[in-house]
Amino acid sequence: MIFSFERQDPALDIFLQALRDKGIDCEVQTRDRVVVRVFGCLDAQTEALANRSGGAPGSTPSPGADRSIDADFADAAAPVMIAGPCAIESEEQIEAVVDFLRRRNIRYIRGGAFKPRTSPDDFQGLGEQGLRIISASARPAGLKIVTEVMDRSQIEAVCRHADILQVGSRSMFNYTLLTALGSVDKPVLLKRGMAATVDEWLQAAEYVSRGGNDRIILCERGIRTFEPRCRNMLDIAAIAQVRHLSGYPVVADPSHAAGRRELVVPLALAAAAAGADGLMVELHPDPSTALSDREQALDFDQFDTLLKRLAGLRTAREGKA
């Protein structure tokens, strides 16, 4: 069970002492809030201590609830665009992307500093140096930063630079990390696991929510199927399903679903038509030189094509309204 407390709640010490007295193991995460993950069963008396203090475990909010994710995601007329390279590689690369996005009034930049790669020989990211690079360029330009956190030990560093913390597909089942993110007062973008059902995805979000952080954005990034011609299969139905079942904003990642740049634009259009609240697209000044996922990254001209197609889709929908 997971319990969430305000940092100065006097009942927290009483609850923790009760756990120690009964020999019940727990894990405590302290950031903006204090999250206690209990390993074992509680009797009614001990659980009541947390319930009376306001530290009772959370529950999945009803559809349409106000979660204060970010004003950009609240009833947006068009999908919020998050764009940038798979991996932060250099100051020059990020400065070029920041300038491109700023001139198109796109407010979110993505870029990985910590890169979980299937092969240990692949580029693993620049780590904290990468965070400093993207922060130094994006913040003066007024862009918000979306970047991945892979482990509890990285949360403090990522929080210093990022506006939205991304949990990657490989980490969706990392319940210790998800619990720790419940104590953070920043939005969490939770990618669907590559072989996860919709229910498993929503239950992963529940680990964050029960820690007291309801600022959750769900990201459909495609799932593995038997079809080899796509890297993954973008689950369009899931976009509509999870918006109905959870009420959380849903972002689609057509880049990871496609694995091939020629499929990114049509998949992005399909996700937008299905009601996605946002799109996260990989963008690189020169995809042929990218150190990570070069086959699926769009260059600047291709990204402009996507923006024009999305504008055309929006105009068509408004004309039929």
C-alpha positions as CSV (number, residue, x, y, z in Angstrom):
1,M,0.0,0.0,0.0
2,I,1.1,3.6,-0.7
3,F,0.4,6.5,1.6
4,S,1.0,10.2,1.0
5,F,1.6,12.9,3.7
6,E,2.3,16.6,3.8
7,R,5.9,17.0,4.8
8,Q,5.1,18.7,8.2
9,D,2.2,16.4,9.1
10,P,2.8,15.3,12.7
11,A,0.8,12.1,12.1
12,L,3.6,10.9,9.8
13,D,6.0,10.1,12.7
14,I,3.2,8.3,14.6
15,F,2.4,6.2,11.5
16,L,6.1,5.3,10.9
17,Q,6.6,4.4,14.6
18,A,3.5,2.1,14.4
19,L,5.1,0.4,11.4
20,R,8.4,-0.1,13.3
21,D,6.6,-1.4,16.4
22,K,4.8,-4.0,14.3
23,G,7.9,-4.9,12.4
24,I,6.4,-3.9,9.0
25,D,8.9,-2.9,6.4
26,C,8.4,0.3,4.4
27,E,10.1,2.7,2.0
28,V,9.9,6.5,2.5
29,Q,10.4,9.0,-0.3
30,T,10.6,12.7,0.7
31,R,10.5,15.4,-1.9
32,D,7.6,17.9,-2.2
33,R,5.6,15.4,-0.3
34,V,6.4,12.3,1.8
35,V,5.3,9.0,0.3
36,V,5.4,5.8,2.3
37,R,5.2,2.5,0.5
38,V,4.3,-0.3,2.9
39,F,5.5,-3.8,2.2
40,G,3.1,-6.1,4.0
41,C,-0.4,-6.1,5.4
42,L,-1.7,-3.5,7.9
43,D,-4.2,-4.1,10.6
44,A,-7.2,-1.7,10.7
45,Q,-5.8,0.2,13.7
46,T,-2.5,1.1,11.9
47,E,-4.2,1.9,8.6
48,A,-6.5,4.2,10.5
49,L,-3.6,6.3,11.7
50,A,-2.8,7.2,8.1
51,N,-6.5,7.7,7.2
52,R,-7.0,10.2,10.0
53,S,-3.9,12.2,9.0
54,G,-4.9,12.7,5.4
55,G,-2.3,10.2,4.3
56,A,-4.9,7.7,3.0
57,P,-4.0,6.0,-0.3
58,G,-5.3,7.7,-3.3
59,S,-7.6,6.3,-5.9
60,T,-8.0,6.8,-9.7
61,P,-9.9,10.1,-10.2
62,S,-13.1,10.1,-12.2
63,P,-13.1,11.2,-15.8
64,G,-13.0,14.9,-16.3
65,A,-11.5,15.7,-12.9
66,D,-9.3,18.8,-12.7
67,R,-5.7,17.7,-12.3
68,S,-3.9,21.0,-13.0
69,I,-1.5,19.3,-15.4
70,D,-0.6,22.4,-17.3
71,A,-2.9,25.0,-18.8
72,D,-1.7,24.0,-22.3
73,F,-3.3,20.6,-22.0
74,A,-6.7,21.9,-20.8
75,D,-9.2,21.8,-23.6
76,A,-6.6,22.7,-26.2
77,A,-8.0,23.5,-29.7
78,A,-5.1,21.5,-31.2
79,P,-2.8,18.9,-29.9
80,V,0.1,20.3,-27.8
81,M,3.3,19.7,-29.7
82,I,6.4,18.3,-27.9
83,A,9.4,18.0,-30.2
84,G,13.1,17.5,-30.1
85,P,15.9,15.0,-30.5
86,C,15.8,11.5,-29.1
87,A,19.1,12.3,-27.4
88,I,20.9,15.5,-26.4
89,E,24.2,15.4,-28.3
90,S,25.7,18.9,-28.2
91,E,25.1,22.6,-27.5
92,E,24.9,23.3,-31.2
93,Q,22.3,20.6,-31.8
94,I,20.0,21.8,-29.0
95,E,20.4,25.5,-29.9
96,A,19.3,24.8,-33.5
97,V,16.3,22.9,-32.3
98,V,15.4,25.6,-29.7
99,D,15.6,28.3,-32.3
100,F,13.4,26.3,-34.8
101,L,10.7,25.6,-32.2
102,R,10.7,29.1,-30.8
103,R,10.1,30.6,-34.2
104,R,7.1,28.3,-34.6
105,N,5.6,29.1,-31.2
106,I,6.1,25.5,-30.0
107,R,6.5,25.6,-26.2
108,Y,7.8,22.1,-25.4
109,I,11.2,20.6,-26.2
110,R,12.0,17.0,-25.6
111,G,15.5,15.5,-25.3
112,G,17.0,12.6,-23.5
113,A,20.0,13.0,-21.2
114,F,19.7,9.5,-19.7
115,K,19.0,7.0,-22.5
116,P,17.9,3.4,-21.7
117,R,19.1,1.4,-24.8
118,T,18.5,-2.2,-25.6
119,S,22.1,-2.7,-26.6
120,P,24.8,-1.6,-24.0
121,D,26.9,-0.6,-26.9
122,D,24.5,2.1,-28.1
123,F,24.8,5.8,-27.0
124,Q,23.6,6.1,-23.4
125,G,23.2,9.8,-23.3
126,L,25.3,12.7,-21.8
127,G,23.7,12.4,-18.3
128,E,23.7,15.6,-16.2
129,Q,25.8,17.4,-18.8
130,G,23.0,16.9,-21.2
131,L,20.5,18.3,-18.7
132,R,22.6,21.4,-18.3
133,I,22.9,21.8,-22.1
134,I,19.1,21.7,-22.8
135,S,18.3,23.9,-19.8
136,A,20.8,26.6,-20.8
137,S,19.3,26.8,-24.3
138,A,15.6,26.2,-23.7
139,R,14.9,28.3,-20.6
140,P,16.0,31.6,-22.0
141,A,13.8,30.9,-25.0
142,G,10.8,30.2,-22.8
143,L,10.5,26.6,-23.8
144,K,9.5,23.9,-21.3
145,I,11.6,20.8,-21.0
146,V,10.5,17.2,-21.2
147,T,13.1,14.6,-20.4
148,E,13.3,11.0,-19.1
149,V,14.1,9.8,-15.6
150,M,15.2,6.2,-15.4
151,D,15.9,5.7,-11.8
152,R,15.1,7.2,-8.3
153,S,18.7,8.4,-8.0
154,Q,18.2,10.7,-11.0
155,I,15.0,12.4,-9.8
156,E,16.7,15.3,-8.0
157,A,18.9,16.1,-11.0
158,V,16.1,15.9,-13.5
159,C,13.8,18.0,-11.4
160,R,16.4,20.8,-11.3
161,H,16.1,21.1,-15.1
162,A,12.9,19.6,-16.4
163,D,9.3,20.8,-16.4
164,I,7.8,17.4,-17.2
165,L,9.5,14.1,-16.1
166,Q,9.1,11.3,-18.6
167,V,8.9,7.7,-17.6
168,G,10.0,5.6,-20.6
169,S,8.4,2.4,-21.9
170,R,11.0,0.2,-20.3
171,S,10.4,1.8,-16.9
172,M,6.6,1.6,-16.9
173,F,6.8,-1.5,-14.6
174,N,9.4,0.1,-12.3
175,Y,7.0,0.6,-9.4
176,T,9.7,1.9,-7.1
177,L,10.4,4.7,-9.5
178,L,6.7,5.4,-10.0
179,T,6.1,5.5,-6.3
180,A,9.0,8.0,-5.8
181,L,7.5,10.2,-8.5
182,G,4.4,10.5,-6.5
183,S,6.3,12.7,-4.1
184,V,7.3,15.2,-6.8
185,D,5.3,18.3,-7.6
186,K,5.9,18.2,-11.4
187,P,3.9,16.6,-14.2
188,V,4.9,13.0,-15.0
189,L,4.6,11.8,-18.6
190,L,4.1,8.0,-18.4
191,K,4.8,6.1,-21.6
192,R,2.9,2.8,-22.1
193,G,5.1,-0.3,-21.9
194,M,5.9,-1.9,-25.2
195,A,3.9,-5.0,-24.2
196,A,1.5,-3.5,-21.6
197,T,-2.2,-3.7,-21.7
198,V,-4.3,-0.6,-21.1
199,D,-5.2,-1.7,-17.6
200,E,-1.5,-2.3,-16.7
201,W,-0.7,1.2,-18.0
202,L,-3.5,2.8,-15.9
203,Q,-2.4,0.8,-12.9
204,A,1.2,2.1,-13.4
205,A,-0.3,5.6,-13.3
206,E,-2.0,4.7,-10.1
207,Y,1.4,4.2,-8.4
208,V,2.2,7.9,-9.1
209,S,-1.3,9.1,-8.2
210,R,-1.4,7.3,-4.8
211,G,1.8,9.1,-3.9
212,G,-0.1,12.3,-4.1
213,N,0.9,13.4,-7.6
214,D,-2.1,13.5,-10.0
215,R,-0.3,15.6,-12.6
216,I,-0.1,12.7,-15.0
217,I,0.1,12.7,-18.8
218,L,-0.3,9.3,-20.5
219,C,1.7,8.6,-23.6
220,E,0.8,6.0,-26.2
221,R,4.0,5.1,-28.0
222,G,3.0,1.9,-29.8
223,I,3.1,-1.7,-28.7
224,R,4.8,-4.8,-30.0
225,T,2.8,-7.1,-32.3
226,F,3.6,-9.8,-34.8
227,E,3.9,-7.3,-37.6
228,P,7.6,-6.7,-38.4
229,R,7.2,-3.7,-40.8
230,C,6.6,-1.2,-38.1
231,R,8.9,-0.8,-35.0
232,N,5.7,-0.8,-32.9
233,M,2.0,-0.6,-33.6
234,L,0.4,2.7,-32.6
235,D,-2.8,1.8,-30.6
236,I,-5.3,4.4,-31.8
237,A,-8.1,2.8,-29.8
238,A,-6.1,3.2,-26.6
239,I,-6.0,7.0,-27.0
240,A,-9.8,7.2,-26.8
241,Q,-10.0,4.5,-24.2
242,V,-7.7,6.0,-21.6
243,R,-9.1,9.5,-22.0
244,H,-12.5,8.0,-21.1
245,L,-11.3,5.7,-18.4
246,S,-8.9,8.1,-16.6
247,G,-9.6,11.6,-17.7
248,Y,-5.8,12.2,-17.9
249,P,-4.4,14.0,-21.0
250,V,-3.1,11.5,-23.6
251,V,-0.1,12.2,-25.8
252,A,0.8,10.1,-28.8
253,D,4.4,9.4,-29.8
254,P,4.2,8.4,-33.5
255,S,8.0,8.4,-33.9
256,H,8.6,5.4,-31.6
257,A,5.5,3.7,-33.0
258,A,6.7,4.0,-36.6
259,G,10.4,3.6,-36.3
260,R,10.5,5.0,-39.9
261,R,10.2,8.7,-40.6
262,E,7.9,8.3,-43.7
263,L,5.3,6.9,-41.3
264,V,5.5,9.6,-38.6
265,V,3.3,12.2,-40.3
266,P,0.4,9.9,-41.2
267,L,0.4,8.3,-37.7
268,A,0.5,11.8,-36.1
269,L,-2.5,12.8,-38.1
270,A,-4.4,9.6,-37.1
271,A,-3.6,10.2,-33.4
272,A,-4.8,13.8,-33.7
273,A,-8.0,12.7,-35.4
274,A,-8.5,10.2,-32.6
275,G,-8.5,13.0,-30.0
276,A,-4.9,13.0,-28.7
277,D,-4.2,15.9,-26.4
278,G,-0.6,16.1,-27.6
279,L,2.0,14.8,-30.0
280,M,5.6,14.0,-29.1
281,V,7.7,13.9,-32.2
282,E,11.5,13.3,-32.7
283,L,13.1,16.2,-34.5
284,H,16.8,16.6,-35.4
285,P,18.7,19.2,-37.4
286,D,20.4,16.4,-39.4
287,P,18.8,13.0,-38.7
288,S,21.5,11.2,-40.7
289,T,24.0,12.1,-38.0
290,A,21.8,11.4,-35.0
291,L,23.4,9.2,-32.3
292,S,20.0,7.7,-31.4
293,D,17.0,6.6,-33.4
294,R,18.1,8.4,-36.6
295,E,15.6,6.4,-38.8
296,Q,12.6,7.9,-37.2
297,A,13.6,11.5,-36.6
298,L,12.2,14.3,-38.8
299,D,14.3,17.1,-40.2
300,F,13.1,20.7,-40.0
301,D,11.4,20.6,-43.5
302,Q,9.6,17.4,-42.7
303,F,8.4,18.8,-39.4
304,D,7.0,21.8,-41.1
305,T,5.1,19.5,-43.4
306,L,3.6,17.9,-40.3
307,L,2.6,21.2,-38.9
308,K,0.9,22.2,-42.2
309,R,-1.0,18.8,-42.4
310,L,-2.2,19.2,-38.8
311,A,-3.4,22.7,-39.5
312,G,-5.3,21.3,-42.6
313,L,-6.8,18.6,-40.5
314,R,-8.0,21.1,-37.9
315,T,-9.5,23.4,-40.6
316,A,-11.3,20.4,-42.1
317,R,-12.8,19.4,-38.8
318,E,-13.9,23.0,-38.0
319,G,-15.5,23.2,-41.4
320,K,-17.6,20.2,-40.7
321,A,-18.6,21.3,-37.2
